[in-house]
Amino acid sequence: MSTYDADVESDNNGTRVIFFENEEGQKDYKSVFVKEANHLKLVSLDNDGLIYDDVIQ
């Protein structure tokens, strides 16, 4: 199982963007959270693409 480090790309009043890097420092996943709408997108940066795209409660 790989361990991922979170790299916060941006965090402002509207959104938070986080990249998740594997042990070799390669970015494998991207998380985009729209704060006011509680909308989360999780994207695999390889061929898998969009993993999750919904409002969280």
Short mmCIF file of the C-alpha atoms (twelve columns), coordinates in Angstrom:
data_MODEL
# 
_entry.id   MODEL 
# 
loop_
_atom_site.group_PDB 
_atom_site.id 
_atom_site.type_symbol 
_atom_site.label_atom_id 
_atom_site.label_alt_id 
_atom_site.label_comp_id 
_atom_site.label_asym_id 
_atom_site.label_seq_id 
_atom_site.Cartn_x 
_atom_site.Cartn_y 
_atom_site.Cartn_z 
_atom_site.pdbx_PDB_model_num 
ATOM 1  C CA . MET A 1  0.000   0.000  0.000   1 
ATOM 2  C CA . SER A 2  1.359   3.381  -0.979  1 
ATOM 3  C CA . THR A 3  1.539   6.319  1.352   1 
ATOM 4  C CA . TYR A 4  0.488   9.679  -0.013  1 
ATOM 5  C CA . ASP A 5  1.605   13.139 1.029   1 
ATOM 6  C CA . ALA A 6  -0.917  15.954 0.679   1 
ATOM 7  C CA . ASP A 7  0.308   19.111 -1.077  1 
ATOM 8  C CA . VAL A 8  -2.185  21.969 -0.674  1 
ATOM 9  C CA . GLU A 9  -1.983  23.822 -3.991  1 
ATOM 10 C CA . SER A 10 -4.463  26.542 -2.996  1 
ATOM 11 C CA . ASP A 11 -6.857  27.244 -0.156  1 
ATOM 12 C CA . ASN A 12 -8.964  30.365 -0.383  1 
ATOM 13 C CA . ASN A 13 -12.487 31.422 0.636   1 
ATOM 14 C CA . GLY A 14 -14.110 29.523 -2.250  1 
ATOM 15 C CA . THR A 15 -12.086 26.398 -2.977  1 
ATOM 16 C CA . ARG A 16 -9.326  24.131 -1.745  1 
ATOM 17 C CA . VAL A 17 -7.137  22.196 -4.199  1 
ATOM 18 C CA . ILE A 18 -4.931  19.387 -2.917  1 
ATOM 19 C CA . PHE A 19 -2.561  17.140 -4.849  1 
ATOM 20 C CA . PHE A 20 -1.675  13.747 -3.398  1 
ATOM 21 C CA . GLU A 21 1.862   12.592 -4.159  1 
ATOM 22 C CA . ASN A 22 3.172   9.037  -3.911  1 
ATOM 23 C CA . GLU A 23 6.451   8.033  -2.252  1 
ATOM 24 C CA . GLU A 24 8.401   9.009  -5.401  1 
ATOM 25 C CA . GLY A 25 6.923   12.528 -5.366  1 
ATOM 26 C CA . GLN A 26 4.671   11.911 -8.366  1 
ATOM 27 C CA . LYS A 27 1.219   13.519 -8.220  1 
ATOM 28 C CA . ASP A 28 -1.347  10.706 -8.470  1 
ATOM 29 C CA . TYR A 29 -4.582  12.365 -7.346  1 
ATOM 30 C CA . LYS A 30 -6.160  15.813 -7.260  1 
ATOM 31 C CA . SER A 31 -8.907  16.904 -4.882  1 
ATOM 32 C CA . VAL A 32 -11.032 20.003 -5.523  1 
ATOM 33 C CA . PHE A 33 -13.409 21.098 -2.779  1 
ATOM 34 C CA . VAL A 34 -15.905 23.935 -3.321  1 
ATOM 35 C CA . LYS A 35 -16.498 25.104 0.228   1 
ATOM 36 C CA . GLU A 36 -19.851 26.912 0.042   1 
ATOM 37 C CA . ALA A 37 -21.510 24.083 -1.892  1 
ATOM 38 C CA . ASN A 38 -19.684 21.229 -0.055  1 
ATOM 39 C CA . HIS A 39 -18.894 19.824 -3.500  1 
ATOM 40 C CA . LEU A 40 -15.927 17.459 -3.770  1 
ATOM 41 C CA . LYS A 41 -14.197 16.201 -6.905  1 
ATOM 42 C CA . LEU A 42 -11.486 13.573 -6.717  1 
ATOM 43 C CA . VAL A 43 -9.525  12.960 -9.893  1 
ATOM 44 C CA . SER A 44 -6.940  10.299 -10.669 1 
ATOM 45 C CA . LEU A 45 -4.197  11.905 -12.726 1 
ATOM 46 C CA . ASP A 46 -3.506  8.716  -14.670 1 
ATOM 47 C CA . ASN A 47 -5.916  7.129  -17.150 1 
ATOM 48 C CA . ASP A 48 -8.682  6.565  -14.572 1 
ATOM 49 C CA . GLY A 49 -9.822  10.210 -14.560 1 
ATOM 50 C CA . LEU A 50 -12.773 11.283 -12.416 1 
ATOM 51 C CA . ILE A 51 -13.263 9.108  -9.326  1 
ATOM 52 C CA . TYR A 52 -15.757 11.109 -7.284  1 
ATOM 53 C CA . ASP A 53 -17.934 14.135 -8.092  1 
ATOM 54 C CA . ASP A 54 -20.714 14.900 -5.609  1 
ATOM 55 C CA . VAL A 55 -21.869 17.008 -2.695  1 
ATOM 56 C CA . ILE A 56 -20.728 15.707 0.677   1 
ATOM 57 C CA . GLN A 57 -22.864 15.975 3.787   1 
# 
